[in-house]
Amino acid sequence: MGWWFRIPLWQRVIAALILGVLTGFLWGPEAASIKWIGDFFIKSVKMLVVPLIFFSLVSGVAAIGDLRKLGKVGGRAMLLFVITGQIAVWLGLALGTFIQPGLGVDTSAIERGVVPEPASTGWTDMILSIVPESPVQVMADVQVLPLIVFALLIGIGILMAKEEGAPVARIFDSGAVIMQKVTMLVMELTPFGVFALMAWVAGVLGLDALQSLAQLVGLNYLGCLLIIFGMYPLMIRLLAKVPVVGFFRGMIDAMAVSYSTASSNATLPVTLRCAQRNLGVSPSVASFVISLGATINMNGTAMYLGLATLFGAQIFGVDLSLADYVMISVTATLGAIGAAGIPGAGLIMMALVFGSVGVPLETIAFVAGVDRIMDMMRTTTNVTGDAAVAVTVASMTGELDVEELASADDV
């Protein structure tokens, strides 16, 4: 079995996707008999939702350090992370609304589980619902916003406790690392789950479902490209006031590694090197902003979560109100912040966003087969965004070597 693990995971997933589609077309509706393998994989992913987002969010907030020492760098970086994340998720919602990739799929062959319907509540009820009456019950029910709010409060409490909170911070840091390792173990099931799910989609749901998935993949790439070559250049040119071409030439190595690994964390050393050596960002700013960004700056993931939620709503005929759109924008942004910088984390965050507006979790079975292909592009978007924010903050605070960045433009 050693040869199996020597093959990169993404190559195994792509091979499983192709074999699954071929098997589904040849086997026909009988391919539904192996869907349980895919269901096993999806249940394994759902299992990770609460512990992964809880440990990751608390650890990410605690990693900021002393609140009083954040100063100009931390405040501006966090503001840019939130603003770009909101722009990204609304871009995904716009693409899903206007293109509607989920229409036309016959879902009569899908056994629906018990799925909460979108709550028709007012703004006051929505605000009150984010306060967890019982954190344990919130975790048991996988309630999205209360879980995130509780995790953020724990992280802020650790910062306020200073030295007394350090031991607890280390526990959450260890928990976040452990959950990332557990996630990597579950991700080893991906090729088997993808094979079974794609065979089911092709054999039972037919060509319409595959065409909808192809549209989803295309929109994912389009959205990411719009962020990379639209939003980031505007930020770099208007806020950082530095050459755009030099930025992309300096980041080409990190972008290539991120696309092949689909992991922000695995790309982190390369991103840091590119930011410092090629882009002229000071070591202190690069280390802080890019390391923090690898944990909480996930614009590609935020865009995709918005897009995928509309995709699922269109497949299953779930009507979403403006309040639901706002809920998606909030949970997708916060879910992206809680997503670990490892392959497949986006799948885990889907359960949180879908559940917040009543989109059936069966949608995950649709997209799991092609998620790896999309994850590679999303990760490239995330990593490029980390560097863009680092360059912008460094320029604003006088921590950018403009000559170093200009030299990248001349390469």
C-alpha positions in Angstrom: 0.0 0.0 0.0 3.0 2.3 0.2 2.6 3.2 -3.5 -0.9 4.5 -2.8 0.3 7.1 -0.4 3.2 8.1 -2.6 0.7 9.4 -5.1 -0.3 13.0 -4.3 -3.9 13.1 -2.9 -5.1 15.5 -5.6 -4.0 13.0 -8.3 -5.8 10.2 -6.5 -9.0 12.4 -6.3 -8.9 13.3 -10.0 -8.5 9.7 -11.0 -11.3 8.7 -8.7 -13.6 11.4 -10.2 -12.9 10.1 -13.7 -13.4 6.5 -12.8 -16.5 7.3 -10.9 -18.1 9.1 -13.8 -17.2 6.2 -16.2 -18.5 3.6 -13.7 -21.8 5.5 -13.3 -22.4 5.7 -17.0 -21.6 2.0 -17.5 -23.5 0.8 -14.4 -26.5 3.0 -14.6 -28.9 3.4 -11.7 -27.4 0.3 -10.0 -24.5 2.6 -9.1 -26.7 3.7 -6.2 -25.7 0.5 -4.4 -22.2 2.0 -3.6 -23.4 5.4 -2.6 -23.1 4.3 1.1 -19.3 4.7 0.7 -19.8 8.3 -0.3 -22.2 8.8 2.6 -19.7 7.4 5.0 -17.2 10.0 3.7 -19.7 12.8 4.1 -20.6 11.7 7.6 -16.9 11.7 8.5 -16.6 15.3 7.2 -19.6 16.4 9.2 -18.1 14.9 12.3 -15.3 17.4 12.2 -17.4 20.5 11.9 -17.8 21.6 15.5 -14.4 20.7 16.9 -12.5 22.0 13.9 -14.2 25.4 13.8 -14.2 25.8 17.6 -10.5 25.1 18.1 -9.4 26.9 14.9 -11.4 30.1 15.7 -10.3 30.3 19.3 -6.7 29.6 18.4 -6.8 32.1 15.6 -8.1 34.9 17.8 -5.6 34.0 20.6 -2.7 34.1 18.1 -3.2 37.8 17.6 -1.4 38.4 20.9 -2.0 41.3 23.3 -4.9 43.4 22.1 -3.1 46.6 23.1 -0.1 45.7 20.9 -2.0 45.1 17.7 -1.6 48.7 16.8 -1.7 49.9 13.2 -0.6 46.6 11.6 -3.1 44.3 13.3 -6.1 46.6 13.0 -5.6 47.4 9.4 -4.9 43.8 8.5 -8.1 42.6 10.2 -10.1 45.3 8.6 -8.8 44.3 5.1 -9.5 40.6 5.9 -13.1 41.3 6.8 -13.8 43.8 3.9 -12.2 41.5 1.2 -14.0 38.5 2.7 -17.4 40.3 2.4 -16.7 41.4 -1.1 -15.7 37.8 -2.0 -18.8 36.2 -0.6 -21.2 38.7 -2.2 -19.4 38.0 -5.5 -20.2 34.3 -5.1 -23.8 35.1 -4.3 -24.0 37.4 -7.4 -22.6 34.6 -9.7 -24.9 32.0 -8.2 -27.9 34.4 -8.5 -27.4 35.4 -12.1 -26.0 32.2 -13.6 -28.1 29.7 -11.5 -26.0 26.6 -11.9 -28.3 24.4 -9.8 -31.4 24.7 -11.9 -32.7 21.8 -14.0 -31.4 18.9 -11.8 -34.0 16.2 -11.1 -33.6 15.4 -7.3 -36.5 12.9 -7.1 -34.0 10.0 -6.8 -32.4 11.6 -3.7 -33.5 10.5 -0.2 -33.9 13.7 1.7 -33.0 13.8 5.4 -34.6 15.9 8.0 -33.4 19.4 7.0 -34.4 22.6 8.9 -36.5 25.0 6.8 -35.3 28.6 6.5 -36.5 30.5 9.5 -39.0 33.3 8.8 -37.8 35.4 11.7 -37.3 39.1 12.1 -34.0 40.9 12.6 -34.4 41.1 16.4 -34.9 37.3 16.6 -31.8 36.8 14.3 -29.7 39.0 16.6 -31.0 37.2 19.7 -30.2 33.9 18.2 -26.5 34.5 18.0 -26.2 34.5 21.8 -25.8 30.9 22.9 -28.0 30.0 25.9 -26.1 26.8 26.3 -22.8 26.4 24.5 -23.0 22.6 24.9 -26.4 22.5 23.2 -25.2 24.8 20.5 -22.4 22.4 19.7 -24.7 19.4 19.8 -27.2 21.0 17.4 -24.4 22.5 15.2 -25.9 26.0 15.4 -23.7 28.2 13.3 -23.7 31.8 14.6 -23.9 31.0 18.3 -21.0 28.5 18.0 -18.8 31.1 16.2 -19.7 33.9 18.6 -18.9 31.7 21.6 -15.6 30.7 20.0 -14.7 34.4 19.4 -15.6 35.3 22.9 -13.4 32.5 24.3 -10.5 33.8 22.2 -11.0 37.4 23.3 -11.2 36.2 26.9 -7.8 34.5 26.5 -6.3 37.7 25.2 -7.7 39.7 28.1 -6.4 37.2 30.6 -2.8 37.8 29.3 -0.3 35.5 31.1 -3.1 33.7 33.0 -4.7 32.8 29.7 -1.5 31.5 28.1 -1.9 27.9 29.3 -5.4 27.8 27.9 -4.2 29.3 24.6 -1.7 26.5 24.3 -4.4 24.0 24.8 -6.5 25.5 22.0 -3.4 25.7 19.8 -2.7 22.0 20.3 -6.4 21.3 19.7 -6.3 23.2 16.4 -3.2 21.2 15.3 -4.8 17.9 16.4 -8.0 18.7 14.5 -6.0 19.5 11.4 -4.2 16.2 11.6 -7.6 14.4 12.1 -8.9 16.3 9.1 -6.0 15.1 7.0 -6.8 11.5 8.1 -10.4 11.9 7.0 -9.3 13.5 3.7 -7.5 10.2 2.9 -11.0 8.8 2.4 -11.7 11.4 -0.3 -10.8 9.3 -3.3 -13.1 6.5 -2.2 -15.9 8.9 -1.4 -15.5 10.8 -4.6 -15.5 7.6 -6.7 -18.8 6.4 -5.1 -20.5 9.8 -5.2 -19.6 10.5 -8.8 -20.7 7.0 -9.8 -24.0 7.8 -8.1 -24.4 11.2 -9.7 -23.6 9.9 -13.2 -25.6 6.7 -12.9 -28.7 7.9 -11.1 -28.9 11.6 -11.7 -27.5 11.6 -15.2 -26.0 14.2 -17.5 -27.9 17.2 -16.2 -26.3 16.8 -12.8 -22.8 16.6 -14.3 -23.5 19.7 -16.4 -24.6 21.6 -13.3 -21.4 20.5 -11.6 -19.3 21.6 -14.5 -21.1 25.0 -14.3 -20.3 25.2 -10.6 -16.6 24.4 -11.2 -16.5 27.1 -14.0 -18.1 29.7 -11.8 -15.7 28.8 -8.9 -12.7 29.5 -11.2 -14.3 32.6 -12.6 -15.0 34.0 -9.2 -11.5 33.3 -8.0 -10.0 34.9 -11.1 -12.1 38.0 -10.6 -10.8 38.3 -7.0 -7.2 37.7 -8.0 -7.0 39.9 -11.0 -9.7 42.4 -10.1 -10.0 43.0 -6.3 -6.3 42.4 -5.4 -4.8 44.7 -8.1 -7.2 47.5 -7.0 -6.0 47.1 -3.4 -2.4 47.0 -4.4 -2.6 49.9 -6.8 -5.0 52.2 -4.9 -4.1 51.5 -1.3 -0.5 50.2 -1.4 0.4 52.3 -4.5 2.9 49.8 -5.8 3.3 48.1 -9.2 0.7 45.3 -9.8 2.9 43.4 -12.3 5.8 43.3 -9.8 3.4 41.9 -7.2 2.3 39.0 -9.3 5.8 38.2 -10.6 7.1 38.2 -7.0 4.3 35.8 -6.0 4.4 33.3 -8.8 6.2 30.6 -6.8 3.7 30.8 -3.9 0.8 30.7 -6.3 2.1 27.7 -8.1 2.7 25.8 -4.8 -0.7 26.7 -3.4 -2.5 25.5 -6.6 -0.7 22.1 -6.5 -1.0 21.5 -2.7 -4.5 23.1 -2.1 -3.1 24.0 1.3 -2.5 27.5 2.7 -0.5 26.1 5.6 1.7 24.0 3.4 2.4 27.0 1.2 3.1 29.3 4.2 6.9 29.1 4.1 7.0 29.9 0.3 4.5 32.8 0.8 6.7 34.3 3.5 9.8 34.0 1.4 8.1 35.6 -1.6 6.7 38.4 0.5 10.0 39.3 2.1 12.5 38.6 -0.7 10.5 39.5 -3.8 7.9 42.0 -2.5 10.0 43.9 0.1 7.6 43.3 3.1 9.5 43.7 6.4 9.9 40.4 8.3 7.8 41.5 11.2 4.8 42.5 9.1 5.1 39.5 6.8 5.3 37.0 9.7 2.3 38.6 11.5 0.0 39.3 8.6 0.7 36.2 6.4 0.7 33.8 9.3 -2.6 35.2 10.6 -4.0 35.3 7.0 -3.2 31.7 6.5 -5.7 31.0 9.3 -8.4 33.6 8.8 -8.1 35.2 5.4 -9.9 32.8 3.0 -11.5 34.9 0.3 -11.6 32.1 -2.2 -13.4 29.9 0.3 -15.8 32.7 1.3 -16.7 33.3 -2.4 -17.3 29.5 -2.9 -19.4 29.1 0.2 -21.8 31.7 -1.0 -21.9 30.2 -4.5 -22.3 26.6 -3.2 -25.1 27.6 -0.9 -27.1 29.1 -3.8 -26.2 26.0 -5.8 -27.8 23.8 -3.2 -30.8 26.1 -2.8 -31.4 25.9 -6.5 -31.1 22.1 -6.7 -33.6 21.5 -3.9 -35.9 24.5 -4.6 -35.2 26.4 -1.3 -36.4 30.0 -1.6 -34.0 32.4 0.1 -34.9 35.8 1.3 -32.7 38.9 1.6 -32.3 38.1 5.3 -31.0 34.7 4.2 -28.5 36.3 1.9 -27.2 38.4 4.7 -27.0 35.4 6.9 -25.0 33.6 4.2 -22.6 36.5 3.9 -22.0 36.5 7.6 -21.7 32.8 8.1 -19.6 32.3 5.0 -17.2 35.0 6.0 -16.9 33.7 9.6 -16.9 30.1 8.3 -14.0 30.9 6.0 -12.2 32.4 9.0 -12.7 29.2 10.8 -11.6 27.0 7.9 -8.3 25.4 8.5 -5.7 26.0 5.8 -5.7 22.4 4.6 -7.2 20.6 1.7 -10.9 19.9 2.0 -11.6 22.4 4.8 -14.2 24.1 2.6 -16.4 20.9 2.6 -16.5 21.0 6.4 -17.5 24.7 6.5 -20.4 24.0 4.1 -22.4 22.2 6.7 -22.3 25.4 8.9 -23.4 27.7 6.1 -26.0 25.4 4.7 -27.6 24.7 8.0 -28.0 28.5 8.8 -30.5 29.0 5.9 -32.0 25.5 5.6 -30.2 24.3 2.5 -30.1 20.5 2.6 -26.8 19.0 3.6 -27.3 16.4 0.8 -25.8 19.2 -1.4 -22.4 18.2 0.0 -22.7 14.9 -1.7 -23.1 16.7 -5.0 -20.1 18.9 -4.7 -17.7 16.6 -2.9 -16.7 14.8 -6.1 -15.3 18.0 -7.7 -14.4 19.9 -4.6 -10.6 19.1 -4.9 -10.5 20.7 -8.4 -12.1 23.8 -7.0 -10.1 23.8 -3.8 -6.8 24.2 -5.7 -8.0 27.5 -7.2 -9.6 28.7 -4.0 -6.3 28.1 -2.2 -4.4 30.1 -4.8 -6.9 32.9 -4.2 -6.4 32.7 -0.4 -2.6 32.7 -0.5 -2.5 35.6 -3.0 -4.8 37.6 -0.8 -2.6 37.0 2.2 0.3 38.6 0.3 -1.8 41.4 -1.1 -2.9 42.4 2.4 0.7 42.1 3.7 2.0 44.4 1.0 -0.9 46.9 1.5 -0.4 47.0 5.3 3.4 47.3 5.0 3.0 50.2 2.5 0.6 52.0 4.9 2.9 51.6 7.9 6.2 52.3 6.1 7.4 48.7 6.4 7.7 48.1 2.6 10.9 48.2 0.6 9.6 49.7 -2.6 12.9 49.1 -4.4 12.7 45.4 -3.7 9.2 45.3 -5.2 10.2 47.4 -8.1 13.0 44.9 -8.9 10.5 42.1 -9.1 8.7 44.2 -11.8 11.9 44.3 -13.8 12.4 40.5 -13.8 
